[in-house]
Amino acid sequence: MHSRLFAAFAGLALTLSCSTSGPDGVPTAATGLGQSSAVAAVVCPTVDQTRAQIVALFPAGDLRGEAVARYDAILRAVRANDLPGAQAAMFRLVDYALGKYSQGLLIGGRRSEAQLGMSNLLNGLYCTVALPPPNFPPAAFGDAGAIGVITPTSPLTQIVTPTQFAGIEVQPAAAPTTTVIAVFRLPDSPAPLNTPLDQYPSFFEFQASPAVTLFQDAVVGTCQVANFPDVIYARLKLGHNLANNGFELLPRVTPPFLNCTTIGPNGLTGDPTVNGGCCLGGTTKNFSPFGAVDTLTMLDAASLVTIGGSPNSPVPSNQLPAIQVRTPLGKPVPGLAVTFAIPAGSEGSVSGAQQVTNANGVAKLGGWTLGPGQLPNTVTATATPLPGSSVARNGSLFTAILP
């Protein structure tokens, strides 16, 4: 895709260099990238369409004049076939537009038509300078969203929603390249996180365009819409998705930029330190959906814990120890490594001691041969928790009673 976009950029540069210019030296004819068969795969807005979008967003006067001047700088770089220069100029216009939008100075304020206009403007500008359009939803420009530009030389930067329900704090010089970071709320259902652990809204998407991995950890934070008992809230951590369906629980930190005390209508009211529900924060270098995750799982027997047996004989398959791991909300936890072992002071032997919980969260010992009965015949089952989580009732004991 990047090579096609670069071809599109080159095609636009050629089109501009051959087009009719107005008094300011900027082309006045429509110059769509789709006009060339070589770049038909990418159709960016024409110059006239982008100008019209700027006019629709920026009120006449100094604000519009500055926006047009910054757009002209993009076009000059395109005409010179200067891709880095065009991209740098594009980010300057995006930063300017986002700043004036956040101040409510654009036509339509922060209403839905202005949100859509900003989304369209950013997509068009990215396409024009051979970057994949970010496709931020219009809601990213609403009260539950926030967007900002960071560069390799940016100071400490906070990008926080107007509601103060989600945001990010990026350390100085943490960005490897200039990028736009968007934070916007996701639907409460379906839950977006790649984990079998219990997860709770509100969920927020954190997205960087172009995609980057930061040089230093950033603090991200989200508010939760539920009022949790203190014992549950103490277990919660912020979790997020990784590439290839991976998942990570983040070290818990306090996000200083959030205020979750009025999340309503069915969420927090009052002092979050009293009612046990508040915001969660974590540190990360990567972007994805984020949300609250209960780090507790529970191990229970899925077979009889006490059986009868004969000395020096194998335990029948239907009586072998089995366990199930579930979350507090009763969801099975697949994929956990479980070790069955003969504890010190017991006799007998096991086979197939290393097992993995199946889709139902169940793991079963492969085989158990009892000893002569001179010592206890017991087996323990211990699950390895998911990173950052814990397993209650781990090390469950199974006993065989010999005559």
Stockholm file with secondary structure:
# STOCKHOLM 1.0

chainA/1-403         MHSRLFAAFAGLALTLSCSTSGPDGVPTAATGLGQSSAVAAVVCPTVDQTRAQIVALFPAGDLRGEAVARYDAILRAVRANDLPGAQAAMFRLVDYALGKYSQGLLIGGRRSEAQLGMSNLLNGLYCTVALPPPNFPPAAFGDAGAIGVITPTSPLTQIVTPTQFAGIEVQPAAAPTTTVIAVFRLPDSPAPLNTPLDQYPSFFEFQASPAVTLFQDAVVGTCQVANFPDVIYARLKLGHNLANNGFELLPRVTPPFLNCTTIGPNGLTGDPTVNGGCCLGGTTKNFSPFGAVDTLTMLDAASLVTIGGSPNSPVPSNQLPAIQVRTPLGKPVPGLAVTFAIPAGSEGSVSGAQQVTNANGVAKLGGWTLGPGQLPNTVTATATPLPGSSVARNGSLFTAILP
#=GR chainA/1-403 SS CHHHHHHHHHHHHHHHHHSCBCTTSCBCSCCCGGGSGGGTTCCCCCHHHHHHHHHHHSCTTHHHHHHHHHHHHHHHHHHTTCHHHHHHHHHHHHHHHHHHHHTTCSTTTTSHHHHHHHHHHHHHHHHHTTCCCCCCCGGGGSTTEEEEEECTTCCSEEEECTTSSEEEEECTTCCSSCEEEEEEECCSSSCCCSCSSCEEEEEEEEEEESCCCCSSCEEEEEECSSCCCHHHHTTEEEEEEETTTEEEECCCBCCTTCCCTTCCSSSCCSCHHHHSCCEEEEEESSCSEEEEEECEEEEEESSCSEEECCTTCBCCGGGSCEEEEECTTCCBCTTCEEEEECCTTCCCEEESCEEECCTTSEEECSEEECCCSSSCEEEEEEECCCTTCEEETCSEEEEEECC
#=GC SS_cons         CHHHHHHHHHHHHHHHHHSCBCTTSCBCSCCCGGGSGGGTTCCCCCHHHHHHHHHHHSCTTHHHHHHHHHHHHHHHHHHTTCHHHHHHHHHHHHHHHHHHHHTTCSTTTTSHHHHHHHHHHHHHHHHHTTCCCCCCCGGGGSTTEEEEEECTTCCSEEEECTTSSEEEEECTTCCSSCEEEEEEECCSSSCCCSCSSCEEEEEEEEEEESCCCCSSCEEEEEECSSCCCHHHHTTEEEEEEETTTEEEECCCBCCTTCCCTTCCSSSCCSCHHHHSCCEEEEEESSCSEEEEEECEEEEEESSCSEEECCTTCBCCGGGSCEEEEECTTCCBCTTCEEEEECCTTCCCEEESCEEECCTTSEEECSEEECCCSSSCEEEEEEECCCTTCEEETCSEEEEEECC
//
